[in-house]
């Protein structure tokens, strides 16, 4: 529970991405743009910063999935279920990418 309290800022940013950003959807084109570019970009940046400040854990992608599940009933229809997996994987990739980034910087510093 302390870890969730400590990282509330990341969860709040994801909450905004999932609940406020979809309000900008006006038509199918803007909906696809937001679902495929804007929200994943926000997720990737947030996950990268989360990974810089924390070690990798499965709580973060799980909370991402739970937050998106709730939006299915508000903004989307049942066809958007696949985005749960996509956004969770983006959270995992962003968090793990930092581990590779840190390792490569340490390797370069040794040379």
Wavefront OBJ file of the C-alpha trace (Angstrom):
o trace
v 0.000 0.000 0.000
v 2.910 2.342 0.681
v 4.157 1.823 -2.861
v 0.779 2.867 -4.261
v 0.713 5.981 -2.081
v 4.276 6.839 -3.056
v 3.509 6.626 -6.784
v 0.102 8.307 -6.848
v 1.335 10.946 -9.326
v 1.920 8.312 -12.042
v -1.484 6.788 -11.450
v -3.089 10.220 -11.579
v -1.447 10.980 -14.938
v -2.719 7.663 -16.281
v -6.150 8.462 -14.861
v -6.144 11.748 -16.779
v -5.007 9.957 -19.948
v -7.789 7.395 -19.650
v -10.649 9.574 -18.405
v -10.021 13.162 -19.513
v -8.215 12.782 -22.864
v -11.050 10.677 -24.424
v -13.353 13.661 -23.931
v -11.470 15.203 -26.871
v -12.764 12.512 -29.235
v -15.093 14.137 -31.787
v -15.231 11.578 -34.593
v -13.716 8.263 -35.644
v -10.481 9.827 -36.887
v -9.797 11.682 -33.670
v -10.784 8.584 -31.684
v -8.263 6.425 -33.504
v -5.583 9.114 -33.147
v -6.168 9.361 -29.399
v -6.393 5.599 -28.829
v -3.403 4.678 -30.977
v -1.037 7.631 -30.543
v -1.864 10.048 -27.729
v -2.701 7.633 -24.903
v 0.125 5.166 -25.728
v 2.610 8.043 -25.867
v 1.452 9.310 -22.466
v 1.665 5.735 -21.158
v 5.182 5.225 -22.509
v 6.539 8.478 -21.091
v 4.876 7.912 -17.722
v 6.140 4.323 -17.592
v 9.660 5.427 -18.468
v 9.689 8.003 -15.657
v 8.124 5.446 -13.307
v 10.919 3.015 -14.189
v 13.576 5.667 -13.525
v 12.291 6.248 -10.018
v 11.245 2.699 -9.076
v 12.280 -0.866 -9.593
v 10.130 -2.951 -11.897
v 7.040 -4.498 -10.357
v 3.797 -5.900 -11.687
v 1.633 -3.577 -9.610
v 2.057 -0.719 -12.067
v 0.836 -2.568 -15.209
v -1.941 -4.147 -13.159
v -3.209 -0.744 -12.012
v -2.973 0.487 -15.611
v -5.181 -2.425 -16.706
v -7.695 -1.849 -13.918
v -7.954 1.855 -14.698
v -8.576 1.154 -18.370
v -11.172 -1.555 -17.689
v -13.337 1.058 -16.021
v -13.188 3.322 -19.088
v -14.638 0.593 -21.303
v -18.035 1.184 -19.770
v -17.769 4.981 -19.952
v -16.223 5.817 -23.355
v -15.771 2.698 -25.452
v -17.566 -0.484 -26.389
v -16.620 -4.120 -25.960
v -14.294 -4.040 -28.979
v -11.782 -2.007 -26.956
v -10.972 -4.907 -24.607
v -7.760 -5.583 -26.541
v -6.406 -2.197 -25.489
v -6.174 -3.488 -21.914
v -3.396 -5.812 -23.009
v -1.784 -3.199 -25.258
v -1.650 -0.486 -22.595
v -0.422 -2.918 -19.936
v 2.339 -4.084 -22.265
v 3.321 -0.476 -22.963
v 3.572 0.036 -19.189
v 5.804 -3.044 -18.889
v 7.966 -2.056 -21.866
v 8.399 1.514 -20.638
v 9.375 0.372 -17.159
v 11.796 -2.274 -18.442
v 13.315 0.040 -21.058
v 14.792 2.090 -18.236
v 16.641 -0.967 -16.955
v 18.289 -1.341 -20.376
v 18.967 2.406 -20.521
v 20.653 2.372 -17.098
v 22.716 -0.685 -17.993
v 23.927 0.840 -21.280
v 24.878 4.090 -19.527
v 26.859 2.133 -16.933
v 28.554 0.222 -19.731
v 29.470 3.428 -21.541
v 30.749 4.970 -18.315
v 33.127 2.023 -17.835
v 34.863 2.576 -21.178
l 1 2 3 4 5 6 7 8 9 10 11 12 13 14 15 16 17 18 19 20 21 22 23 24 25 26 27 28 29 30 31 32 33 34 35 36 37 38 39 40 41 42 43 44 45 46 47 48 49 50 51 52 53 54 55 56 57 58 59 60 61 62 63 64 65 66 67 68 69 70 71 72 73 74 75 76 77 78 79 80 81 82 83 84 85 86 87 88 89 90 91 92 93 94 95 96 97 98 99 100 101 102 103 104 105 106 107 108 109 110 111
